[in-house]
Amino acid sequence: MHQVRIGKSVLRRIEKLPFRIQQRFGNLVQDLERKGPLQPLWPNFSRLGPGKYHCHLSYSWVACWYHEKGTLRIEVYYAGSREDAPY
């Protein structure tokens, strides 16, 4: 089982998201814990670079995470509007 870390700035952003998107984010975190960083069943899942991934929580909202190869740690470094996403 993977350990998922969510940064403080991400937590603050999540609090401002619509409730439905907060629930989808929670589902994504559960999937990351259980299945690891590769989430091909999530909409628009793609690799952003070495160890970096993203997917859409809905049309307008995305989440981005980082996984260092050889570890069980995943860090969610962004969740919010796709317009402001760091990619």
C-alpha positions as YAML, in Angstrom:
chain: A
units: angstrom
residues:
- id: 1
  name: MET
  ca: [0.00, 0.00, 0.00]
- id: 2
  name: HIS
  ca: [1.34, 3.42, -0.97]
- id: 3
  name: GLN
  ca: [1.61, 6.40, 1.36]
- id: 4
  name: VAL
  ca: [-0.02, 9.51, -0.08]
- id: 5
  name: ARG
  ca: [1.12, 12.89, 1.21]
- id: 6
  name: ILE
  ca: [-0.99, 15.97, 0.51]
- id: 7
  name: GLY
  ca: [0.72, 19.33, 1.00]
- id: 8
  name: LYS
  ca: [-0.82, 22.10, 3.09]
- id: 9
  name: SER
  ca: [-1.33, 24.36, 0.08]
- id: 10
  name: VAL
  ca: [-3.19, 21.53, -1.68]
- id: 11
  name: LEU
  ca: [-5.41, 21.00, 1.36]
- id: 12
  name: ARG
  ca: [-6.29, 24.71, 1.37]
- id: 13
  name: ARG
  ca: [-7.18, 24.54, -2.33]
- id: 14
  name: ILE
  ca: [-9.31, 21.42, -1.83]
- id: 15
  name: GLU
  ca: [-11.38, 23.15, 0.85]
- id: 16
  name: LYS
  ca: [-12.40, 25.73, -1.77]
- id: 17
  name: LEU
  ca: [-13.43, 23.19, -4.42]
- id: 18
  name: PRO
  ca: [-17.06, 22.17, -4.98]
- id: 19
  name: PHE
  ca: [-18.14, 19.31, -2.70]
- id: 20
  name: ARG
  ca: [-18.55, 16.87, -5.61]
- id: 21
  name: ILE
  ca: [-14.96, 17.53, -6.69]
- id: 22
  name: GLN
  ca: [-13.72, 17.11, -3.10]
- id: 23
  name: GLN
  ca: [-15.36, 13.67, -3.10]
- id: 24
  name: ARG
  ca: [-13.71, 12.74, -6.41]
- id: 25
  name: PHE
  ca: [-10.36, 13.91, -5.03]
- id: 26
  name: GLY
  ca: [-10.88, 11.63, -2.02]
- id: 27
  name: ASN
  ca: [-11.60, 8.75, -4.39]
- id: 28
  name: LEU
  ca: [-8.39, 9.51, -6.31]
- id: 29
  name: VAL
  ca: [-6.35, 9.51, -3.09]
- id: 30
  name: GLN
  ca: [-7.82, 6.10, -2.19]
- id: 31
  name: ASP
  ca: [-6.91, 4.76, -5.64]
- id: 32
  name: LEU
  ca: [-3.38, 6.15, -5.31]
- id: 33
  name: GLU
  ca: [-3.01, 4.43, -1.91]
- id: 34
  name: ARG
  ca: [-4.30, 1.10, -3.18]
- id: 35
  name: LYS
  ca: [-3.04, 0.94, -6.77]
- id: 36
  name: GLY
  ca: [-0.06, 3.28, -6.87]
- id: 37
  name: PRO
  ca: [0.81, 6.26, -9.09]
- id: 38
  name: LEU
  ca: [-0.39, 4.85, -12.43]
- id: 39
  name: GLN
  ca: [-4.10, 5.58, -12.75]
- id: 40
  name: PRO
  ca: [-5.08, 4.89, -16.39]
- id: 41
  name: LEU
  ca: [-8.78, 4.56, -15.53]
- id: 42
  name: TRP
  ca: [-9.02, 8.20, -14.43]
- id: 43
  name: PRO
  ca: [-10.05, 10.71, -17.13]
- id: 44
  name: ASN
  ca: [-7.18, 12.27, -19.09]
- id: 45
  name: PHE
  ca: [-4.55, 10.48, -17.02]
- id: 46
  name: SER
  ca: [-1.10, 11.22, -18.39]
- id: 47
  name: ARG
  ca: [2.56, 11.31, -17.48]
- id: 48
  name: LEU
  ca: [3.91, 14.86, -17.19]
- id: 49
  name: GLY
  ca: [7.57, 13.95, -16.81]
- id: 50
  name: PRO
  ca: [9.78, 11.56, -14.86]
- id: 51
  name: GLY
  ca: [7.64, 10.45, -11.92]
- id: 52
  name: LYS
  ca: [4.99, 13.16, -12.46]
- id: 53
  name: TYR
  ca: [1.37, 12.42, -13.36]
- id: 54
  name: HIS
  ca: [-1.99, 14.14, -13.63]
- id: 55
  name: CYS
  ca: [-5.66, 13.39, -14.24]
- id: 56
  name: HIS
  ca: [-8.92, 15.29, -14.46]
- id: 57
  name: LEU
  ca: [-11.34, 15.23, -11.55]
- id: 58
  name: SER
  ca: [-13.90, 16.76, -13.93]
- id: 59
  name: TYR
  ca: [-13.72, 18.91, -17.05]
- id: 60
  name: SER
  ca: [-12.47, 21.96, -15.12]
- id: 61
  name: TRP
  ca: [-10.57, 20.40, -12.21]
- id: 62
  name: VAL
  ca: [-7.30, 18.44, -12.14]
- id: 63
  name: ALA
  ca: [-4.92, 16.78, -9.69]
- id: 64
  name: CYS
  ca: [-1.16, 16.34, -10.11]
- id: 65
  name: TRP
  ca: [1.13, 14.04, -8.16]
- id: 66
  name: TYR
  ca: [4.75, 12.94, -7.95]
- id: 67
  name: HIS
  ca: [6.17, 9.49, -7.30]
- id: 68
  name: GLU
  ca: [9.84, 8.74, -6.79]
- id: 69
  name: LYS
  ca: [10.73, 5.43, -8.41]
- id: 70
  name: GLY
  ca: [11.54, 2.66, -5.95]
- id: 71
  name: THR
  ca: [9.49, 4.10, -3.08]
- id: 72
  name: LEU
  ca: [5.93, 3.70, -1.86]
- id: 73
  name: ARG
  ca: [5.51, 7.45, -1.36]
- id: 74
  name: ILE
  ca: [3.28, 9.62, -3.54]
- id: 75
  name: GLU
  ca: [2.96, 13.38, -3.10]
- id: 76
  name: VAL
  ca: [-0.04, 15.27, -4.43]
- id: 77
  name: TYR
  ca: [1.39, 18.68, -5.29]
- id: 78
  name: TYR
  ca: [-1.61, 20.28, -6.98]
- id: 79
  name: ALA
  ca: [-5.39, 19.99, -7.01]
- id: 80
  name: GLY
  ca: [-7.51, 22.73, -8.50]
- id: 81
  name: SER
  ca: [-8.50, 24.48, -11.69]
- id: 82
  name: ARG
  ca: [-6.94, 23.12, -14.86]
- id: 83
  name: GLU
  ca: [-6.35, 26.72, -15.95]
- id: 84
  name: ASP
  ca: [-3.90, 27.21, -13.05]
- id: 85
  name: ALA
  ca: [-2.33, 23.73, -13.23]
- id: 86
  name: PRO
  ca: [1.48, 23.68, -13.13]
- id: 87
  name: TYR
  ca: [2.03, 21.90, -16.45]
...
